[in-house]
């Protein structure tokens, strides 16, 4: 049975691939941290988990410091999120229109799902927009540093002290 490629399927597939590529690029910086956290769950118990909890917090503090030092980095970060949201929206609309033209209910559902993802992502960015003001970054940095300090003190209490003999 030969595969038929109509122009709508080709366009929808291309747009979906573009949206997933952009989403993958947005998530790529966090993959290393997520993988490290997964590995820490199976490693040396409590101390390893504390160390692995500190790493993403420290990475967030470093990112906020970079944003504070250079507005360009903040603008690039927000631009990446905006492009990702727009890609989900465009692909969702294309899927919904293509599904309506071809009377394909699955394609319409996919389009609505992508529109829902675009909406939720936009709401998340709007909800966290206060963190990207000067006062918000200072508040978030202070909060993260206090969490790091609390975890570091737990780690120091959990680590047995070595006696010099």
QUIVEN-V815163 format. One record per residue. N is the residue number from 0. RES is the residue in one letter. PSI is psi in whole degrees, 0 to 359 (* if undefined). Layout:
n={N & N}
res={RES & RES}
psi={PSI & PSI}
This chain:
n={0 & 1 & 2 & 3 & 4 & 5 & 6 & 7 & 8 & 9 & 10 & 11 & 12 & 13 & 14 & 15 & 16 & 17 & 18 & 19 & 20 & 21 & 22 & 23 & 24 & 25 & 26 & 27 & 28 & 29 & 30 & 31 & 32 & 33 & 34 & 35 & 36 & 37 & 38 & 39 & 40 & 41 & 42 & 43 & 44 & 45 & 46 & 47 & 48 & 49 & 50 & 51 & 52 & 53 & 54 & 55 & 56 & 57 & 58 & 59 & 60 & 61 & 62 & 63 & 64 & 65 & 66 & 67 & 68 & 69 & 70 & 71 & 72 & 73 & 74 & 75 & 76 & 77 & 78 & 79 & 80 & 81 & 82 & 83 & 84 & 85 & 86 & 87 & 88 & 89 & 90 & 91 & 92 & 93 & 94 & 95 & 96 & 97 & 98 & 99 & 100 & 101 & 102 & 103 & 104 & 105 & 106 & 107 & 108 & 109 & 110 & 111 & 112 & 113 & 114 & 115 & 116 & 117 & 118 & 119 & 120 & 121 & 122 & 123 & 124 & 125 & 126 & 127 & 128 & 129 & 130 & 131 & 132 & 133 & 134 & 135 & 136 & 137 & 138 & 139 & 140 & 141 & 142 & 143 & 144 & 145 & 146 & 147 & 148 & 149 & 150 & 151 & 152 & 153 & 154 & 155 & 156 & 157 & 158 & 159 & 160 & 161 & 162 & 163 & 164}
res={X & X & X & X & X & X & X & X & X & X & X & X & X & X & X & X & X & X & X & X & X & X & X & X & X & X & X & X & X & X & X & X & X & X & X & X & X & X & X & X & X & X & X & X & X & X & X & X & X & X & X & X & X & X & X & X & X & X & X & X & X & X & X & X & X & X & X & X & X & X & X & X & X & X & X & X & X & X & X & X & X & X & X & X & X & X & X & X & X & X & X & X & X & X & X & X & X & X & X & X & X & X & X & X & X & X & X & X & X & X & X & X & X & X & X & X & X & X & X & X & X & X & X & X & X & X & X & X & X & X & X & X & X & X & X & X & X & X & X & X & X & X & X & X & X & X & X & X & X & X & X & X & X & X & X & X & X & X & X & X & X & X & X & X & X}
psi={113 & 150 & 129 & 129 & 106 & 160 & 325 & 316 & 321 & 316 & 315 & 317 & 318 & 316 & 321 & 318 & 318 & 315 & 317 & 326 & 316 & 317 & 319 & 320 & 326 & 327 & 345 & 317 & 335 & 348 & 318 & 317 & 318 & 319 & 318 & 321 & 321 & 319 & 326 & 333 & 332 & 2 & 204 & 55 & 214 & 315 & 317 & 321 & 319 & 316 & 319 & 334 & 330 & 324 & 309 & 329 & 317 & 323 & 322 & 320 & 316 & 320 & 316 & 323 & 320 & 317 & 321 & 324 & 326 & 115 & 334 & 317 & 319 & 317 & 321 & 317 & 312 & 326 & 320 & 317 & 319 & 316 & 320 & 317 & 315 & 322 & 315 & 319 & 312 & 315 & 321 & 315 & 317 & 318 & 318 & 316 & 314 & 321 & 322 & 321 & 324 & 4 & 44 & 105 & 325 & 320 & 323 & 317 & 318 & 317 & 316 & 323 & 317 & 324 & 322 & 318 & 317 & 319 & 314 & 317 & 318 & 320 & 322 & 315 & 318 & 322 & 323 & 7 & 331 & 337 & 345 & 9 & 168 & 312 & 321 & 319 & 320 & 318 & 315 & 320 & 316 & 319 & 315 & 320 & 325 & 323 & 319 & 317 & 319 & 316 & 324 & 320 & 322 & 319 & 319 & 324 & 326 & 334 & 123 & 137 & 135 & 130 & 142 & 122 & *}
